Amino acid sequence: MSMRLSNLFHRIRARYRPLERRERGVAMLIVLTWLALMISLVGEFTYGTVVDAAQAANARDEMRAHYLARSSVNLSRLLIKIQQKFIDPTMAQAKQMLQTALGGSSTSQAGGGAASMGALAFSLRITDYAGALMGFFSGSKDEVASLGGLVGIDTANIKGLGLKSGSFDAEITSEDGKIDVACGSGGAPIRDRQTVVYRLLMGLMYSRRFDRLFSEADQTGNFATRPEVARAIIDWADADDQMFSVEGGSGGGEDYRYDATNDRYRAHDNSPDSLEELKMVRGVSDGFMEAFAPHLTVYASDQDCKVNLGAISNKNGGDCTPLLMGIIRASALDPANPSKPPSDPGIFDDSRLYPIASIACDRASAAGFDSLQTLISLMTNPQTAVLPDDPRYKIFQSMQPMKITEADLGRVAKVASPRVYRIVATGASGRVKKKITAIIDTKRELQNPLTINPGSEKAAGVLQYWREE
């Protein structure tokens, strides 16, 4: 019996013998391997969660910024409608009352009467204050309250003002106060209109400050003079194959060698689709666009290619002085022969014209032009341009008048309420910012409705251009 128990004990001991030194630590390795695997899995899961959350936040901000920018466009269209339906008629009545109080029309007076009327001319463009007005809808609660306090309105109980997050803004300018390089173009070009565009372009480019643009070779090694660039812009947009000639008749065939470059193309031979298209015209460089693009457009509405002085302003960061100098110089050119020297060479003297044009630009932005006579009075009576307490008063007192008639100025310019507007709307949410550029024609016929309510769509202004960035 004892022998049997002893054998059983030895068998059990052999089965559960102690581990050798080389077999120890296996459990530790298993635990460490499992921990490493779990850490990598948790890290990957955490990283994926963070990326997904960031993508979701960006998508949310993208959509929010997009619709904030669209809201800015819609509010801008509302401001334009208010300007045309209420403010412009009110300003017209105020102008009539002012003329009556002064004892006559400003256009029927000369000398001091015209100058006085020009000095008292005024206008109100609600579109110039779009940024401040947007603050009521896009600002925080405190910003809305402070804006309301400026105009004496308690906004505490007004719903729909301000935003909890995000912001939007808008800049509204008129395209009618620019030179329309697309005027007179298309399948049936009209020479008289092309001549007006040529005169305006030549007047705009004439200043000596732009000589460098026409004295350096372009990227193809070619040089271009001012008349050549003006002709090339006109020929780019007309459908015929004859080069535009200011003297009349045929100027020969168009041969701008657009197909001689590495990137071959042909002239558009139709109205430009956008202003950026001018970069493809021979002689139009990046420097040209930087200098003149703020004063050019392809969306203006005047059929005779006239620039609307009533739409000129420098309140949105631009300087309208070069444009006014170009308009004045264009009016001095002979319509039948623009290459002929003007009767008053002083108009082409930068030192004489620039001071008056800068004063006119400031007046256009502050008070506006009520008629062409307002600008003519500054030209013929420069002594009335500034007040006696202005540091420039003595300079203008010794300045000689420049000859310009209302008939000459009326061939290239007019004064009217703006019709075509450019809206640059921005919306921001988080780190995302969206920009929408829209061109609105308030009197154009609606041809391709975008909504189920064409009547309201036309009333808000017909879209001519839309770009999202």
Backbone torsions as a table, in degrees:
resi	resn	phi	psi	omega
1	MET	NA	-46.3	179.5
2	SER	-66.0	-35.6	178.1
3	MET	-65.0	-39.1	180.0
4	ARG	-66.1	-41.7	179.0
5	LEU	-66.5	-34.3	179.8
6	SER	-67.0	-40.5	178.1
7	ASN	-64.9	-39.3	178.3
8	LEU	-63.8	-40.3	179.9
9	PHE	-64.0	-42.3	179.4
10	HIS	-65.7	-36.7	178.6
11	ARG	-65.7	-43.1	178.6
12	ILE	-64.7	-38.7	-179.9
13	ARG	-66.8	-37.6	178.5
14	ALA	-67.3	-36.3	-179.0
15	ARG	-69.1	-37.7	-177.1
16	TYR	-111.7	49.4	-179.9
17	ARG	-71.1	154.0	-179.9
18	PRO	-61.8	147.0	179.2
19	LEU	-69.2	142.6	175.9
20	GLU	-74.0	166.1	-176.4
21	ARG	-59.7	-37.3	-177.3
22	ARG	-74.4	-13.1	-178.8
23	GLU	-97.5	-2.7	-178.1
24	ARG	-79.8	151.4	176.2
25	GLY	89.7	5.5	179.8
26	VAL	-64.0	-39.8	179.8
27	ALA	-62.6	-39.0	178.3
28	MET	-62.9	-41.4	178.0
29	LEU	-63.6	-39.8	178.8
30	ILE	-63.1	-43.1	179.8
31	VAL	-64.8	-44.8	179.5
32	LEU	-63.3	-40.9	178.1
33	THR	-62.9	-41.1	-180.0
34	TRP	-66.4	-41.0	178.4
35	LEU	-63.8	-43.1	179.1
36	ALA	-61.1	-41.5	179.4
37	LEU	-64.7	-42.5	-178.9
38	MET	-67.9	-38.9	179.3
39	ILE	-63.0	-43.5	179.2
40	SER	-64.5	-40.0	178.9
41	LEU	-65.8	-44.6	179.4
42	VAL	-65.0	-41.3	178.2
43	GLY	-62.1	-43.8	178.2
44	GLU	-64.0	-40.0	179.1
45	PHE	-65.8	-41.3	179.5
46	THR	-65.2	-44.5	179.2
47	TYR	-62.0	-44.2	178.4
48	GLY	-62.5	-38.0	178.7
49	THR	-65.6	-42.2	178.9
50	VAL	-63.5	-43.9	179.5
51	VAL	-63.7	-44.4	179.4
52	ASP	-62.8	-39.8	178.9
53	ALA	-65.8	-40.5	178.4
54	ALA	-65.6	-41.0	178.0
55	GLN	-64.5	-40.1	178.3
56	ALA	-65.4	-40.0	178.6
57	ALA	-66.3	-41.2	178.5
58	ASN	-65.1	-41.5	177.8
59	ALA	-63.2	-40.7	177.4
60	ARG	-62.8	-46.7	-179.5
61	ASP	-66.6	-35.6	177.0
62	GLU	-59.5	-49.0	-179.3
63	MET	-66.5	-41.4	-179.1
64	ARG	-64.9	-44.0	179.5
65	ALA	-64.9	-37.9	178.8
66	HIS	-60.5	-48.8	-177.3
67	TYR	-74.9	-25.4	172.1
68	LEU	-66.1	-40.9	177.3
69	ALA	-65.0	-40.7	177.5
70	ARG	-65.1	-37.4	176.1
71	SER	-62.1	-38.1	177.3
72	SER	-63.6	-40.2	177.0
73	VAL	-62.3	-44.4	-178.4
74	ASN	-64.9	-40.7	176.6
75	LEU	-65.9	-35.9	177.4
76	SER	-64.3	-41.4	177.6
77	ARG	-64.1	-33.6	176.0
78	LEU	-66.7	-42.4	178.2
79	LEU	-63.0	-39.9	178.2
80	ILE	-62.7	-40.5	178.8
81	LYS	-65.6	-40.5	177.3
82	ILE	-63.0	-40.8	179.0
83	GLN	-59.4	-45.2	-175.1
84	GLN	-78.5	-35.0	-173.3
85	LYS	-87.0	-29.0	-174.4
86	PHE	-120.8	-49.1	-171.8
87	ILE	-74.2	-45.6	-179.4
88	ASP	-60.3	-46.2	176.0
89	PRO	-61.6	-37.1	178.7
90	THR	-65.2	-41.9	178.3
91	MET	-65.5	-35.1	177.8
92	ALA	-64.9	-41.3	177.3
93	GLN	-65.4	-40.5	178.9
94	ALA	-64.6	-38.7	177.4
95	LYS	-63.3	-42.3	178.9
96	GLN	-63.9	-40.3	177.9
97	MET	-64.8	-38.7	179.2
98	LEU	-66.1	-42.0	178.2
99	GLN	-63.4	-39.9	178.7
100	THR	-64.8	-40.2	180.0
101	ALA	-66.7	-31.6	178.8
102	LEU	-83.7	-6.0	175.1
103	GLY	87.6	26.1	176.7
104	GLY	155.5	177.9	-179.8
105	SER	-82.9	144.5	178.5
106	SER	-66.5	-26.8	-178.0
107	THR	-78.9	-15.0	-178.5
108	SER	-97.7	-0.8	179.9
109	GLN	-108.9	157.1	177.9
110	ALA	-130.5	166.2	176.5
111	GLY	66.2	-127.2	-174.7
112	GLY	-64.1	-36.1	180.0
113	GLY	-61.9	-44.9	179.8
114	ALA	-65.7	-40.5	-179.7
115	ALA	-64.8	-39.2	179.3
116	SER	-64.7	-43.0	-180.0
117	MET	-66.4	-38.7	177.9
118	GLY	-63.7	-36.0	-179.5
119	ALA	-70.5	-28.3	-178.3
120	LEU	-95.6	-0.1	179.0
121	ALA	-62.7	144.2	-179.0
122	PHE	-151.3	158.5	176.2
123	SER	-154.0	161.3	177.9
124	LEU	-130.0	119.6	178.7
125	ARG	-115.2	102.9	-179.6
126	ILE	-64.4	-23.7	179.4
127	THR	-67.6	-23.2	177.6
128	ASP	-69.7	-18.9	-177.9
129	TYR	-111.4	28.3	-178.2
130	ALA	-61.3	-40.7	-178.1
131	GLY	-59.9	-45.0	180.0
132	ALA	-67.8	-40.1	-179.7
133	LEU	-67.9	-32.6	177.1
134	MET	-63.7	-25.3	-179.5
135	GLY	-60.4	-27.4	177.8
136	PHE	-64.9	-28.1	-175.3
137	PHE	-105.7	-25.0	-174.4
138	SER	-109.2	-8.7	-178.0
139	GLY	-83.8	174.0	175.4
140	SER	-75.6	176.3	-178.4
141	LYS	-61.4	-41.5	179.8
142	ASP	-68.1	-39.4	179.3
143	GLU	-65.5	-40.8	178.1
144	VAL	-63.8	-41.4	179.8
145	ALA	-64.1	-40.2	179.6
146	SER	-68.3	-39.0	176.2
147	LEU	-65.0	-39.8	177.4
148	GLY	-64.5	-35.3	178.2
149	GLY	-65.5	-30.2	179.3
150	LEU	-65.2	-32.1	-178.8
151	VAL	-106.8	7.6	176.1
152	GLY	77.0	33.0	-179.5
153	ILE	-117.7	130.4	175.5
154	ASP	-86.9	110.5	-175.5
155	THR	-94.5	6.3	-174.9
156	ALA	-62.6	-38.5	-175.5
157	ASN	-103.5	12.2	-179.7
158	ILE	-95.5	123.5	-179.3
159	LYS	-87.9	152.8	175.2
160	GLY	90.3	3.0	179.8
161	LEU	-101.5	140.8	177.1
162	GLY	81.3	166.9	179.6
163	LEU	-130.1	144.9	176.1
164	LYS	-76.6	-31.7	177.9
165	SER	-150.3	151.4	-178.8
166	GLY	83.8	174.0	179.0
167	SER	-159.6	162.7	173.8
168	PHE	-148.4	158.9	-177.7
169	ASP	-151.5	167.2	-179.7
170	ALA	-151.9	148.4	173.5
171	GLU	-125.0	124.6	-175.4
172	ILE	-117.2	123.8	175.7
173	THR	-132.5	163.5	-179.5
174	SER	-102.7	135.0	176.4
175	GLU	-81.5	-15.5	-178.2
176	ASP	-71.1	-19.3	179.6
177	GLY	-90.2	28.6	-179.8
178	LYS	-132.1	168.9	178.2
179	ILE	-83.7	122.8	-178.3
180	ASP	-88.3	100.8	-178.2
181	VAL	-75.3	-10.4	178.4
182	ALA	-92.4	-3.9	-177.9
183	CYS	-69.0	134.8	179.6
184	GLY	79.8	7.1	-177.6
185	SER	-95.8	-170.3	177.0
186	GLY	103.1	-163.2	-176.2
187	GLY	-69.5	-27.0	179.2
188	ALA	-126.5	78.0	-177.0
189	PRO	-63.4	143.6	-179.5
190	ILE	-109.5	118.2	-171.7
191	ARG	-62.9	-41.6	-178.5
192	ASP	-59.4	-40.7	179.5
193	ARG	-70.7	-38.5	177.6
194	GLN	-63.4	-34.7	178.3
195	THR	-65.8	-39.3	176.8
196	VAL	-62.4	-44.1	178.7
197	VAL	-62.7	-41.9	178.9
198	TYR	-60.9	-45.1	179.7
199	ARG	-62.1	-42.7	-179.4
200	LEU	-66.4	-41.1	178.5
201	LEU	-65.6	-41.7	178.9
202	MET	-64.6	-41.3	177.5
203	GLY	-64.0	-39.2	-179.9
204	LEU	-67.2	-38.6	-175.5
205	MET	-86.9	-7.7	-168.7
206	TYR	-66.8	-34.1	-171.3
207	SER	-50.2	142.2	-177.6
208	ARG	-64.5	-22.2	-178.2
209	ARG	-65.5	-16.7	-178.7
210	PHE	-100.7	10.7	-177.7
211	ASP	-59.1	-35.8	-176.8
212	ARG	-61.1	-32.2	-179.4
213	LEU	-64.9	-24.6	-175.5
214	PHE	-112.6	9.3	179.0
215	SER	-115.0	0.7	179.5
216	GLU	-117.0	145.9	-179.4
217	ALA	-73.1	147.6	177.1
218	ASP	-81.8	-171.7	-175.8
219	GLN	-66.3	-18.7	177.1
220	THR	-93.4	0.2	179.6
221	GLY	86.2	9.1	-178.6
222	ASN	-99.6	152.5	175.0
223	PHE	-106.3	149.4	-179.9
224	ALA	-137.6	131.0	177.1
225	THR	-88.6	171.5	179.9
226	ARG	-60.3	-49.4	178.0
227	PRO	-60.5	-36.0	-179.9
228	GLU	-66.3	-39.8	178.9
229	VAL	-66.9	-43.1	179.3
230	ALA	-61.4	-43.1	178.1
231	ARG	-65.0	-41.0	-178.0
232	ALA	-63.7	-37.7	178.4
233	ILE	-65.1	-42.0	179.7
234	ILE	-68.0	-43.8	-179.2
235	ASP	-68.3	-27.5	178.2
236	TRP	-62.8	-33.0	-172.0
237	ALA	-101.0	-9.6	178.3
238	ASP	-95.4	158.5	-172.2
239	ALA	-89.6	-12.7	-177.2
240	ASP	-81.7	171.0	-179.2
241	ASP	-103.5	9.2	-179.0
242	GLN	-97.7	135.4	179.3
243	MET	-68.8	136.1	179.9
244	PHE	-64.9	135.5	179.9
245	SER	-128.0	127.5	-179.4
246	VAL	-73.9	-21.6	-179.8
247	GLU	-81.5	-7.9	-177.8
248	GLY	95.7	162.4	-177.9
249	GLY	76.2	-164.7	-177.3
250	SER	-90.9	134.4	177.1
251	GLY	-97.8	15.8	-176.6
252	GLY	92.7	174.2	-179.3
253	GLY	-75.6	150.1	176.8
254	GLU	-72.3	125.0	178.4
255	ASP	-145.6	78.5	-179.1
256	TYR	-96.4	1.5	172.6
257	ARG	56.0	43.7	175.0
258	TYR	-68.2	-19.9	-179.0
259	ASP	-92.9	7.9	-179.3
260	ALA	-96.8	-2.2	-179.8
261	THR	-91.7	172.0	178.3
262	ASN	-63.8	-39.0	177.4
263	ASP	-99.4	89.9	-172.7
264	ARG	-75.0	143.2	174.7
265	TYR	-159.1	172.4	-179.8
266	ARG	-117.7	161.1	176.6
267	ALA	-62.2	149.4	-177.3
268	HIS	-65.6	-39.0	-179.1
269	ASP	55.7	34.9	176.0
270	ASN	-164.4	174.1	-178.3
271	SER	-61.1	134.1	-179.7
272	PRO	-61.4	144.4	178.1
273	ASP	-79.5	-28.3	179.2
274	SER	-155.1	163.8	-179.5
275	LEU	-68.1	-30.3	179.8
276	GLU	-61.9	-19.8	-179.9
277	GLU	-64.9	-22.4	-179.5
278	LEU	-63.5	-18.9	179.2
279	LYS	-63.1	-17.5	-179.8
280	MET	-87.3	-8.0	-178.0
281	VAL	-79.4	141.5	179.9
282	ARG	-61.7	129.7	178.9
283	GLY	92.5	-11.5	179.8
284	VAL	-92.7	107.4	-177.5
285	SER	-104.2	177.9	175.4
286	ASP	-62.5	-37.4	176.9
287	GLY	-64.2	-38.3	176.9
288	PHE	-61.3	-46.5	-178.6
289	MET	-65.6	-38.2	179.0
290	GLU	-64.5	-37.0	-176.8
291	ALA	-80.5	-38.7	-168.6
292	PHE	-115.3	-17.9	-177.3
293	ALA	-55.9	-37.1	178.2
294	PRO	-61.0	-17.4	-177.6
295	HIS	-107.7	6.2	-178.0
296	LEU	-118.3	155.8	178.1
297	THR	-155.1	166.0	172.1
298	VAL	-123.9	14.0	-173.7
299	TYR	-121.2	2.7	-177.6
300	ALA	-63.3	162.0	-168.8
301	SER	-108.9	-11.8	-174.7
302	ASP	-72.8	128.0	-177.7
303	GLN	-70.6	-22.2	-179.4
304	ASP	-99.5	10.9	174.5
305	CYS	68.7	19.8	-179.8
306	LYS	-80.0	146.9	176.8
307	VAL	-87.9	132.1	-178.8
308	ASN	-84.3	106.3	178.9
309	LEU	-65.0	-24.9	179.3
310	GLY	-71.6	-8.3	-179.6
311	ALA	-109.5	3.1	-178.2
312	ILE	-82.7	136.6	179.7
313	SER	-161.6	155.4	174.1
314	ASN	-119.5	20.6	-175.0
315	LYS	-74.7	-16.9	-178.5
316	ASN	-104.3	31.9	173.2
317	GLY	94.1	-8.0	-180.0
318	GLY	-95.8	156.5	177.6
319	ASP	-106.5	116.7	-177.4
320	CYS	-88.5	2.2	-178.7
321	THR	-60.9	-48.2	178.4
322	PRO	-59.9	-35.3	179.6
323	LEU	-67.2	-44.2	178.7
324	LEU	-64.9	-38.1	175.8
325	MET	-62.1	-40.7	178.3
326	GLY	-65.2	-39.9	179.2
327	ILE	-65.1	-44.5	-179.6
328	ILE	-63.4	-42.7	179.4
329	ARG	-68.3	-36.5	177.3
330	ALA	-63.5	-37.5	179.6
331	SER	-67.7	-24.5	-179.2
332	ALA	-82.4	-14.0	179.9
333	LEU	-78.5	147.9	179.7
334	ASP	-70.5	123.0	180.0
335	PRO	-58.9	-34.9	-178.6
336	ALA	-77.5	-28.2	-178.2
337	ASN	-146.9	83.8	-177.4
338	PRO	-62.3	-17.6	179.2
339	SER	-79.2	-8.4	-179.9
340	LYS	-75.7	137.5	179.7
341	PRO	-61.7	144.9	-179.2
342	PRO	-73.0	164.1	-179.5
343	SER	-69.4	-29.0	178.6
344	ASP	-115.8	95.9	-178.5
345	PRO	-62.1	-18.8	-178.9
346	GLY	-62.1	-23.4	179.6
347	ILE	-65.3	-24.5	-179.3
348	PHE	-96.7	11.8	176.3
349	ASP	-96.3	112.3	-177.5
350	ASP	-58.6	-38.1	-176.8
351	SER	-66.3	-24.8	178.3
352	ARG	-92.7	-38.9	-173.7
353	LEU	-81.9	-36.6	-173.6
354	TYR	-59.4	-45.4	-179.4
355	PRO	-59.2	-41.2	-179.1
356	ILE	-70.4	-40.7	179.7
357	ALA	-64.6	-36.6	178.2
358	SER	-66.6	-38.9	175.8
359	ILE	-64.8	-41.8	178.7
360	ALA	-63.2	-37.3	178.7
361	CYS	-64.7	-44.0	177.4
362	ASP	-62.5	-39.8	-179.9
363	ARG	-69.1	-37.0	178.0
364	ALA	-61.9	-35.5	-178.7
365	SER	-78.9	-34.9	-175.5
366	ALA	-88.2	-44.7	-174.4
367	ALA	-120.0	-23.3	-179.1
368	GLY	83.6	164.8	175.8
369	PHE	-100.1	122.8	177.5
370	ASP	-88.0	-16.8	177.3
371	SER	-164.0	169.7	175.8
372	LEU	-63.9	-27.5	-177.8
373	GLN	-64.6	-24.8	178.2
374	THR	-62.4	-44.0	178.3
375	LEU	-73.2	-38.6	-179.7
376	ILE	-63.3	-37.6	-179.8
377	SER	-64.3	-33.5	176.5
378	LEU	-68.6	-34.8	-179.1
379	MET	-73.2	-43.0	-176.4
380	THR	-84.7	-20.0	179.1
381	ASN	-133.1	68.6	-177.7
382	PRO	-63.2	-17.8	179.8
383	GLN	-65.6	-21.5	-179.2
384	THR	-93.0	6.4	-174.0
385	ALA	-70.2	-34.8	-177.7
386	VAL	-131.1	161.9	179.2
387	LEU	-82.4	160.5	-177.1
388	PRO	-60.0	-25.9	-178.7
389	ASP	-85.5	1.8	178.2
390	ASP	-80.2	136.4	179.9
391	PRO	-59.4	-22.0	-178.9
392	ARG	-89.7	5.8	-173.0
393	TYR	-59.7	-45.5	-177.7
394	LYS	-65.6	-34.5	178.9
395	ILE	-63.5	-44.7	-178.4
396	PHE	-72.7	-26.5	178.2
397	GLN	-66.5	-30.7	-179.5
398	SER	-94.7	3.9	-176.9
399	MET	-82.6	137.6	179.5
400	GLN	-81.2	142.1	178.2
401	PRO	-68.0	156.3	177.5
402	MET	-116.2	138.2	-174.9
403	LYS	-81.9	122.8	175.3
404	ILE	-154.4	132.9	-177.5
405	THR	-105.7	158.3	179.4
406	GLU	-66.5	-31.8	178.8
407	ALA	-66.2	-43.2	179.4
408	ASP	-65.8	-45.2	-179.9
409	LEU	-66.0	-33.7	-179.5
410	GLY	-68.5	-14.4	178.0
411	ARG	-77.0	-21.2	-177.1
412	VAL	-123.8	-6.4	-176.6
413	ALA	-145.8	162.4	176.8
414	LYS	-151.6	172.1	174.7
415	VAL	-127.2	118.9	-179.3
416	ALA	-158.7	171.4	175.7
417	SER	-71.3	140.3	179.3
418	PRO	-61.9	149.8	180.0
419	ARG	-119.4	-40.5	-177.2
420	VAL	-107.9	129.3	-176.4
421	TYR	-122.6	148.4	171.6
422	ARG	-108.2	126.1	178.4
423	ILE	-113.4	123.2	173.8
424	VAL	-113.6	100.8	-175.5
425	ALA	-105.8	141.5	178.1
426	THR	-128.2	143.1	174.8
427	GLY	-131.2	136.6	-177.3
428	ALA	-130.8	136.9	175.9
429	SER	-147.8	120.3	-176.2
430	GLY	62.1	-128.2	178.0
431	ARG	-95.2	4.1	-176.7
432	VAL	-99.8	135.7	177.3
433	LYS	-132.4	129.3	179.5
434	LYS	-115.6	146.7	179.9
435	LYS	-130.5	133.0	177.6
436	ILE	-124.4	127.0	174.7
437	THR	-111.0	124.2	-177.3
438	ALA	-131.7	141.3	173.5
439	ILE	-110.3	124.4	-176.1
440	ILE	-117.0	125.0	173.5
441	ASP	-105.1	114.4	-172.4
442	THR	-80.7	-7.9	-177.6
443	LYS	-128.5	7.2	-178.3
444	ARG	-79.6	147.9	177.0
445	GLU	-72.4	138.0	-179.3
446	LEU	-81.7	117.8	-177.3
447	GLN	-104.6	-35.3	-178.5
448	ASN	-127.2	87.1	-178.5
449	PRO	-60.7	141.0	178.3
450	LEU	-104.2	-8.9	-178.9
451	THR	-128.2	175.8	179.0
452	ILE	-85.4	0.9	179.6
453	ASN	-125.9	79.8	-176.6
454	PRO	-61.5	-31.3	-178.5
455	GLY	-62.2	-48.9	179.4
456	SER	-69.6	-31.0	178.4
457	GLU	-66.0	-41.9	177.5
458	LYS	-67.7	-38.7	-179.5
459	ALA	-63.1	-32.3	179.6
460	ALA	-80.2	-7.6	-177.9
461	GLY	106.6	134.0	-176.9
462	VAL	-83.5	130.3	179.5
463	LEU	-74.6	128.3	174.1
464	GLN	-106.3	-21.2	-176.2
465	TYR	-155.6	140.8	179.2
466	TRP	-148.4	125.7	178.9
467	ARG	-142.1	131.5	178.7
468	GLU	-112.6	136.3	179.7
469	GLU	-132.1	NA	NA
